[in-house]
Each structure stands twice: as C-alpha cells, then as structure tokens.
Amino acid sequence: MDRKDFLKKGFTALGISMVMPLTGCKKSEVDAATTSGTGTGTSTGTTTGNCTVTPSETEGPFPTKTPSSLVLTDIRSDRTGVPFTIKITIQNKNAGCAVLKGALVDIWHCDKDGYYSEYGGTGMQSANFTSVHFLRGRQTTDASGLVSFTSIFPGWYSGRAPHIHVHIYDSTGKSLLVTQIAFPKDVCDTVYTTATTFYTRGKQDTTNERDNVFSDGFTTELATVTGSVSAGYVLTHTIVVSA
C-alpha cells in the first residue's frame, strides 16, 4: 500500500497488526522527566476569538517516534528550502480559552520534496530516511502559550494538501490533542512556482477542499502565513485544547 492509498483508506484498512509499526512508539502519555515541562500546565490571561476545540486529526502515517529526544527550536537539520518560522499558541477551552503555559508541543512536517524523516524504504515512502530526524521538534509553551520553531516551508506529496502535524500534551505527558495545520493556497502557489531552486514539482495536486483530512472543514485549522520568498515566511496559528 502506498502513501496515497493509506490516506484514502486509513488505519483500519491495514488491520491491527499493521497499525503498530506505523505509529512507532507513540502513546497517549510520554515521559515528562525527559522534557522541559513542569506541572500540568497553567492557564493564564484571556483571549478573544472563537473558543472552539481544534479538530482532532490522524497522527499517521509518519508520527515522531521519540519526541522527547527532539527538544529543538531549529528543526531544519540539513534540509533546505524557503526560510520558515512557525509560531503556535495553545489555548485551554476549559479555562475560557486562556493561554496554556507549560504544554508540550511536538511538530513534524515533510521536506521540500515531500519526504519525512524517520521513515522510508517502503511503499509508503520510497526514499529511506529512517536514520535521521529532520523537521521534527518539541518545545514547551511560554507564559503567553507560545512555541516557536525555525524550519523550511514544507513541500507537498500526492494526495495531500500542504500541512504540519501537531501533537500537544500537558506537561505531565498526557495527550491533549493530535491535529494538523492547513496552509493558504495562494501562499503555497507562490512558493512552489517562484522558489524553483528548491521546489521543483510545481503546485500541489490537492487543495484543502479536496484533501481527505481537511475536506470536512478546515476553518479552525487554517494558519495565517505572511512574508515573501525572498525574506522568508512566518506562520502564526492558535490551537485550542481541553486541558
């Protein structure tokens, strides 16, 4: 089964015996002693806007295998592409959407060619990157509920719109939410047709509206992306959890 078929059919099509290898060692709780978080997270301050819990989305097929070992701000490693800063704010639905301090935020996304680290050499991804960990990282939210990462603008692969995966835990390691971040199509079109030194495949073949993850609605998952190919881009996004 290739990656496109997996995305169409989901984990159930593979059977239980196939789910465990794909999800690696992910679990609903992680060892908080190996992270920078303390306590259970603190909701502080107030916010405005839509206080609706962000939709849960699939973690697979390429989740980070050992996120607690990747406490990084700069997640680029050796990957090249348009400079990209990722700023994610976490809010707590159970505290009136006050910002959530001390939450653990893991992110991962593909490189400019649509490949993920930690996987490969199979029908899901032919290129073998099983021994490297690029474009994966963990940070702990500050007093403003914010985490920031330095990365590259993601590429795309067939059957999916451009996206970033996010897994949020409280600081004891309890899983709060797995979700994904969608991108504005106009920004993606500009990057993929202008920054051709890096992105050689042209425009993505799947829009958010036709994407199997986002097609049921992506209003609360759509990020704001500003900047330019020459100066780099900044993504800002707010995710609401129930903590």
Phi, psi and omega in degrees: 000130178270177185297320181296318178295321178301315182294329178284320190263334178082179184296324186298332180291340183272338184089157184300321184296338180267342183291317185299315178298325182289325183273356177062221182257023178294145177207173187286344176229148179235168181284102183294339180294339180264007179244177182266004181278155175223151179067206182247009183095143183234128176273127183225152175071190180227167178213169177239171178107195186279112181268070180238133180301132179295139181301144173279140179227169182296143178273330184275177008266007185231053181292155176295132186281318180227075186298329183293344178270000185240050177283095188221146168265314177267110185256010187292322188055236181261009184282141179245153180164186178293130180305142190211122175253131183247120180237114184239128176253134180253129177241155183252111178304324184284357176235037179066028182065030168293153180294149184252110178275143173083011176280149177264128184236116174257137173230154172204148177204169183280166178275189185297338181260004178089016182257148175253144171285167177075358182221168173138177181076019180225181177294335179291326178203113185291319179292132186264109177237036186292339186258006181233167191225035183293152173058041174221139179192164179229139171221163178252133182296141179273192183296342177264007182073019190252141165235150180226142178226147172259126186212199171239155177298125183296151169275204180216163174223159189300134177095351179229143168285156177305142185197165172235137175271143179222133172234125184245133176238157165283173189282358170272353180101005179282130180292131178254322184192138167246127183212184177222155180249129178265160183243146172296132184296323183296323178293315179301316180301319180296313181297312187287342180252353181249315182273058188284354171295326181258312190258105191254005187257000182076197183292152177300151182269358183224126177274167176302320183294333182255359181288138184290342177271315187266350189294342178273005179128130183223020183304314183274358180252356183275121181279163168264126181234123182235157177129206181205165178298320183287323183264345186093168184240156175235125175260130172237138185202144177245133178241132181253128179239168171253103184250000000 
